[in-house]
């Protein structure tokens, strides 16, 4: 959060971001991307868990990572 990307990752991030902005829903992608850059770590983890359809109790703020629900891949 807020740390610069390693140079080795910048190309991939730029390529994926450009592809997301190029689709018809690109404006929505851009808005969500910009919102995501302003999220605190816990908020980002909760959104990631929600995107995976995991209940919020699987978000572990102590480790800032989603705990995998039993049986999930």
URPE-V168373 format. One record per helix or strand. SS is the DSSP state (2 for helix, 1 for strand). FROM is the first residue (numbers start at 0). LEN is the number of residues. Records with the same first field share a line. If there is no record, write none. Layout:
SS: FROM-LEN / FROM-LEN
This chain:
2: 6-16 / 25-12 / 40-11 / 55-3
1: 58-2 / 64-2
